[in-house]
């Protein structure tokens, strides 16, 4: 029988023995995964016999692997990869590769170049596709071969860049500002000239050489690049990828998997450490953890002593245990730790967040107490108290009986979704709460983690902004921040936290996050859905923009005209908030509040939102214009047209 349940392994076995048993069970599991998949092959256009692991999106669920989902659009087979769209040119079941081409590269037009950025660092061990294919006669002599070669599109201020690796794209591509080149292969930072900048990264066939002309490179782009799906044989088990490798046998052309030499060395090391090293390691870890915790306690205590005028009450850990009755009623769990329901001596219910997975220096605890501890607003969750006792840290909030917003805009079976009027009032309340954080306190508070999970609802569905672990304080007149690293949740993080060249980090990062939140509240769906029935709906904001741009009405089941109008206004405001460039967004959350409270006729249709800077169209200063927000733009008048 095949299986990988650790519960089947006797706990009395030594650690090395248990590890070996797990490894054997894993190999058995992979053998079971190799069974035939009895589904009729599918076809789309020129691509025939689409079979396991691939599947078309309309195939039965039992057929193929969902990680290898393909779409059939206008008789063309389409692969959606990392938010990019690629046409499938061939699937080689003998070599375990798929060849795809960027949808923007067109035959007979050498000025067409990839629309979607794709580089080697996009592919990680956990991804279904790889740029490499391993072949050999045994696991020991197998080698990885590069299937695709990276290229980098570069724009320079002058054509004389003195870089032999740069291939001039003229006359095919005429850059709007500067001169366009292509670098074949990877590029070191030292090889990028001061007058040059990277525009796009793409993949080409491995046979493209460093002495190729741009015509050769474009032919390679048109031919497409290959990816391997050999990782489908791992069965999606991460721990198996760590212990084994799969390769294509040169003699039989079949996939074989085996234990790598590295894991045998690891097993021997573990066995040795189990006998000799574990006691020493334990003592060393105790010493290091104690030193780290003592340092962290000092930082927290120093902060609390210097801010002894804080409104929240300091409780002991024994008080916390009494409030929660020994942590019996668990409300939820997150990356920080767990939340428990408790009761004060006054009878008021509270939610107690235990920071079990706090940052090493206690900075998340300090952030929460220093920001939320000094403010009180109807749309910001109230911090009642805190506990800082050795390694025990807790934050005590007012209890929100209706939980977090995500449970209501993405309701599970049995829960009723929000009505349109409720959704609007919640959105307006959240906007007012963020506006208060930005302008209503002595210091400007930037939240940096606005998302549905961090919006709590009380018994009357009044929204409260919560979780200030990533918040930053800055002076009210400070319009930009210096950030050493991006912070927030993927899907809600403002693009300027990743792409420094589109604008500085400011309060507009929270405006962007609110826009993504508002889009999900109005649409009652996630903004990014790789399994959407129609590929045009994968990125919801783009689909919404297309509906407005084409003059189509949003279809909402059983909605009145008034509800349709409210939803349309929410979506328009959201589209303004999620503009790629910070300067194109509303100037403040107060302006967002005014837009939500105002008439829909005063809100123009904004430019189309994009996921990546390279998707933003280049605007001709003479012929093109797009609607943008300016500091002088009144909300009750026609929007100005300004050239971006």
N, C-alpha and C positions, 0 to 999 in steps of 0.2 A: 504494500500500500504506500502511496506517495503522499507526503505532507510535510509541513514545516512548522508544526505547532510545538513551541518550546515546552508546553505543558506536558508533552509526552516524554521528556528527557528527565531521568531521575536526578534530583538535586544533590544526591549524595556523590555523584561522579565528580572527580577532580575537574578544575576549570579547563585544562587542555583537552581532556577527554570529552567534555561537553562541547567544546568548540569543534572538535573533529566530527562528532555525531551531527551537529548542526550542518557542517559542510557536506556530509554524505547525504543528509536529507535534502539539502539544497540541490545537489546534483540530481537526485531522484525527482525533485519537483520539475527541474528543467526538462528531464526526459519525458515527463508526463505532458509538458507543454508542447512537445514536438509532435503530438498526435495530429492526424489529418483533420482539416476543418471542412466539413461537407456542406459547401454552399456553391450555388451556381455562379460562375464568373460573371462580372458586369462589364459593360462597355460604354464608352462615351467618345464620340467622334473617331479619331484615329487611334485611340488607345483601347485595345481589346483585351479580353481575358484578365480583367482587374480582379485579383483574388488575394487571399490572405498573405500578408497582414493588411493589405489595402482593402478599402471598401468605399463605395459611393454613399453619400449622406442619406440617400433614400433606401439603402439596403436594409434588410432585417437586422435587428440589434445583435443577433447571434453571429452574424457574419463579420469577419475581419476584426481588426483591432481599432477601437475608437481613436487611439493616438495616431492612426494612419488614415484619417478621414479625408476623402477627396470630394470635390463638388463637380457637377456637370453644368456648365453655363454656356448657352448658345452653342452647344455641340463641342465645347472645349473642356478638357479635364483640368481642373484648377486645384492647386494646393495652397492653402493659407498657412504661412509659416512666419512666426514672430510678427504678426500684424501686416505682413506683406502678401501680395497676390502673385502667384507664379503659375504659368502654364506648363503642364506636364508634357514633355516631348517623348519620353520612352520610360518603360519600366522593365528592367533586366532581371528576370527571376533566376537566371543562372549566375549572375555576378552580384546579386543582392543589392542593386543600386537603382535609383530613380533619377532621371535627368529632367531638370526644370529650367525655365527661362523666365526672367522678370517680365511681367505683363506690359511694361512700358517700352521694351526693346522691340523695334519694328524692322522688318526686312526691307532693304532698299532705301533705308533712311539712316545714314551713319550718324546723324545728329541726335538720334534717339538714344537715351542712356537709361540705366536702371532708375526706377523711382524709389525703390525701397532699399534702405541701407542694411547690409548683411555682412558680418565679419566672422572670423574664426572664434572670437570670444563669445559669440552668441550661443555656441554649442557647448553644453556642459555634459558631464557624465550622466546626468539624469534625463537628458533629452532623447527622443526617439530616433533622431537622425544624427549622423556623424559625417565629417569631411574626410574620414579615413576608413580604409577597408583592410582588415587583417587577413593575410593569406599565409599558408605554409603547409608542411607535411605533418608536423606535430605542434603541440602547444609550445614546445620549447624553442623551435626554430622559426615560428611564425613571425612575420613582420607587418607593420602597418604601412600602407601606401596612401599617399595623398591623392584624393579624387578630384579636388577642386583647389584652385589657387586664388588667393585674395588679390584684389586690385584696389587702388585708392585714387579717387578723383580729387585733384588739387587745383585750387585757383591761386595764381600769383599776380602781383601787381605789375610785373614786367615779364617779357618773354625770355630775357637773358637771366636765367636763374642758376646757371653753372651746376646743374645736377644731372649727371649722366643717366641716372635711373629714371628720370622723368621722360615720358613719351608725350610729345606735343599732339593735341587732339585736333589742331587746325588742319584743314578748313572745315572739318565736320562740326565741331562745337565752337561757337563763338561766345565766350563768357560775357555777361552783361557788364561786369566790372572787373577787368583784368584779363588774364590769359589762362586757359585751361590745360592741365596736364593729367597724365595717368601714371601712377607708380605701380609697377608689377611686383607682387609679393608684399611681405610685411614691411613696415616702415619704422625705423627707430626715431625717437624724438630729435636726436641730433641731426638726422637727415632732412628734417623739415626746415626749409629756409625761412628766415625771419619775415620775408615779404609774402609768404604763402600761408594758406589755410586749407584744412581738409574739408571737403564738401560732402563726400559720400564714399562708402566702402561697399564693395560688391564682390561676387565670386565669378570666376571663369573656369574653363576646363584646365586641367593640369598641364596640357601640352602647350599652353601659351608660354613663350620664352621671354627672357629679359630683353632680347633684341627685336621683339615684334613691333610692327608699326601699329598705329591706332586702327587702321583698317582690319588688321589681323585680330586685334583685341575686340573690335565690334563684331567680327565674324564669330569669335569665341562666345561673346555675350549672346549672340543670336542662336548659336548652337546649344547653349545652356550649360549648366554645371551639374555635376553628379553628387549625390549624397547616398550614404549607405544606411540600410535599415537593419543591419546585423544586430542592433541592440534589442530588437523585438524578441530575440531568443533568450533574453534575460528574464522575460516574464514580468518586467516592471519591479523586480525585487532589488532594492538598493544594496542590501547586504550581500546579495549574490554577486553583484558587479564588483564589490570590494574583494571578493575571494577568488573569482574565476575570470576566465576570458574565453570568448568565442571567436572562431576563425573559420575561413573557408579552406577546406582541404584541397590541395592542388591536384590530387589524383582523382578524387570522386566528385569534386565541386559541391560537396555537401558541407553543411555547417556542423562543426564539432565544438564542444565546450570542455574545458578542463581546468584543473587547479593550476594556478601560476606558481612559478618558483618563489615569487615574493611572499605568497601566503604560507608556503612551507617554512620559509625563514621566520615569518611572523609567529607561526605555531611553535617553533623551537624556542624563539625568544620568550613567548608567553609561558611556556613550560619552565624555562630557566628562571624567569622572574617569579613565577608562582612559588618556586621552592626557595629561592635565595633573596629575591629583591622586594617582594611585597611588603614585608615589615618595615624595611627602610623607606620605601616610597610612602607608606602611610604616615610614618613619623615626619617625613619632610613636608607632606601636604598639610598636616596639622599645623606645623610651624608656620608655613607660608600663609595659610588661611587665617590663622590667628593674627599675624602681623597685618594682613590686609584689612581684616575686620576692625582691629584696634584703630587703624588709620582712618577708616571710614566713620567709625563712631565719633572720633575726634572732630572730623569735618562737620558732621551733623550737629553735634553738641555746640560747636563754635557758632554755627549758624543760628541755632535756637537761642543761645545766650545773647547774641547781638541783635536779635529781633524779638525781644521779650514783650513787645507791645502788640503782638499778633492777637487777633480776636479769638481764633479757635482755642479750645481747651485741651490741655495736655493730660492724657490718661495713662495709667500704668497698664502693663500687659495683663495683670490679674483682672483689672476692670474690663479689658477687652474680652477675656475668657468668660466673665460673668454676663456681659452683654449678649454674647453669641451662644450662651449655654454650652460652652465647650466646642464651638464651631460645628454645630449640628446642621444648621440650615444653610447649605451652600447655594448661592444664587448663580454663580458662573465662574469662569476661569479665563485668563488671558495671558499674554506674554509676560506680564508683571507678576502674576501670582493668582490668588483666588479672592472672591468677594463673598462675604457671608452676611446673612440677615441678623440684625441684633435689635435690642430694645434698651433705651435709656431708663434710668430710675423714674423719670417723669412719665414714662409710658410711650414716648415717641419712638417710632420705628426708625432704624438707621441701616445704612449699608456700609459694611466695614471691609475695606480693601487691604488685604495683607500683602505687603511687598516682599514676597518670597524670592523673587528673581530680580531683585533690584540691581541697578548698575553698580559697578565696583566701588565707586566713590559716593554712592547715595545721592547722585545728582537728580534723579527723577523724584525722589522724596522732597528734596530741597525745592525743586521747581514747583511742585504742587503746592507746598505750604507757603512759599513766598509769593505765588501769584494768586491762587484762589483764596488764600487765607486773608487777603486784605480787601476783597471786593464782595459786594452783595447786590445782586440783580435778579429780577424775576426769571430771566432766561439763562442764568449761569448757576450750576449746581452749587449748593452751599456746603462748605467744609465746616462741620461742627467741631471736630477735634482731631487729635492725632496721638500716636504713641511712638516714642523713640526710646527704647530700652534695650541696650546692647544690640544684638542682632535682630531683635523684634521691631519691625516698623509697620505701622498701620495708619490708614487715613479713614476718618469717620465722616460719612456724608449723610445728608437727608435721604430718606428712603424714597425711591421712585417706583410706585406700584405697577406701572405699565412697562417697565423695563426699557430696553434700548430701542431706538427707532428702526433698526434693521429688521426686527421681528415683525414690524407692521407694514413696511413697504415691500418686503420680500416674505409674505406670510407663508408659513407651513400649513399643511392640511389641518383644518379645524379652526384656524384663526381667520377672522374677518379683516380684510384690508381696509385701509383708511378711506373715508369718503373724500371727495375732491375738496370740499370746504375745510375739512380737518387738515388735509395735507397742506393747503395754502396757509392756514393759520400757524401750523408748525413751522413751515418754511420762513414765514415772516418773523416768528419768534426767535428762530435760530439766527436770522440775519441781524435782529436787534441785539441779541446777546453778543455776537461777534463785534458789532459796531461799538458796543459798550467797552469791550475789551480793548479795542483799538483807540478809542477817544474819550472814554468816560472815567478813566483812572488817572492817578498821578503819573504813572508810567504807562507807555504803550505795551500791551501784552499781545504778542503774536503766538497763536496756538500751535500751528504747524501740524495738526493731526485731526482736522475736521473730517468726519466720516460718519455714516449712520450708526455705527457701534458706539460712538462717543457722544451721541445725542440721547439723553434720557427723558422719559415722559412720566409726569406725575399722574395722580388719579384723575385729573381733569384734562389730560393730554397736553399740558403746558410743557413745551420743550425746554431742556436745560443743557447747555454746553458743559461737557465734563472732560476728565482726563487731561491734565495739564503737564504730563510728564515730559513732553518735548517742547514746552512753551519757552519763549525768550522774552525778557524785559528789555525795553529800550526807551530813550527819551521820546516825548510826544512829537518833537520837531525833527526827529531822526527818520529820514525817508529811505534808508538802506541799511542792510546788515551785511557783515562779512561772515560767511558760513564755511566751515572746514569740511563739512560732509552733508549730504542730503539727509533730511529727516522727514518722517511721516510714513504713510501707507501707500504702497503701489496702487495706482489708479486714482489717487487723490492728490499726489504730490505735484506741485507746480513745476512746469518744465524748466524754469530758470534755476532751480536747485540742481539740475543736471547739466544744462547747457548755459554756460556763463556768458556766451556771446549774444543772447537774446534780451538781456536786461538784468538789473540787480535784484537782490532778494529784499522784499519789503512786505508791507501789509497786503500787497496784491497776491502774495502766495496763499494767504487765507481766503481771499476772494476767489481764486481759482478752485481751491478745495471745496468752497461753498457751492460754486457753480456745478461741480461734478455731483455733489450731494443733491442739489436742487433738481438736476437732470434725472437722477434716480427716483426722487420723490414723485416728480411729475409723471415719469414714465412707468414707475412701479416695476423696474427691471434694472439689472446691472448694465453699466455703460459698455462693458466689453464682454461679449458672449461669443466664444469661438464655435459654439454649436448651434448658432442661429439657423433657422430654416432657410433664410435668404442671406447670401453672403454680404449683400449690401447693408444688412442690419447688424453685422458683427460689431461695428463701432457705432453705438446708438446715437451719439451727438451728430455724426456725419449724416446719418439717415434722417434725423429730425431736421437738420439744415436743408437737406434736399427736398423734404416735404414742403417747407416754407418757400424755398426758392422756386419750386415748380407750382406754387399756388394751391397745393393740395391741403385738405383739412385732415387733422389727426382723427383717427377713428377710435372712439372710446365707447365701450359697450354701455348702453342705458344712460348715457350722459345727457344732461340738459344743455341748452344753448349757453346758459350762464357758466356751467361747469366746463364746457369746451373753451370758453373765453378765458377762464381762470387758468386752465392747463396751458393754453397757448402762451399766455403772459409769462407763466413760470418758465416755460421752455425757452422763450426769447431772452429772458433775463439770464438764464443759465448759459445760453450760447454766448452772450456777451462776457460773462464771468470767466469762461474757459478758453478765451483767446490765447493763442500761443505766446504772443509777446505781451509782457506786463503793461506796456503803454497803451495797448488796444483794449484793456479791460476798464471797467469803471474805476474812478480814482479812489473811491473809499466805499466801505460797507454802508455808510450813510446814504450814498448815492444809490446803492443797490436797494436799500429799504425804500427810498423814494420811488424807484422804478416799480417795485412790487405793490406799493400803495397807490400808484398813479394809474392812469388809463393806458390801455394796451396800444391805443392809436399813437401815443407819444414815443413808443419804442420801435426804432427801425430794425430791420433784419440785419444782423451783424455779418461779418465775413465768415466763411466756412471754417470750423475748428479743425485742427490737424493734430495728429499724435506725435509727429516728429518735426523738428525745424526744417529738415530737408524736403518735407512735403509741401512747405509753404511756397506758393508760386512767386516767381520773380516778377515784380511790377515794373512796367515801362513808365517812366516818369512823364512821358509826353502823352501817352494814350490811355493809361489806366489809372483808376482811383478806387479806393475802398473805404467804407465807413469805419471810422475809429472814434474812440472817446478822447476828448481833450478836456483840460481843466476848466475851460470856459463853456463847455457844451451844456446848455440848459435842457432839462428833462421834459419841459412842457412845450418845446418848440421842435421844429424839424431838425433832425441831426445834420451836422455839417459833414461835408465830404472833404476828406483830406488825404493827400497822397502818402502812402506808407513808405 
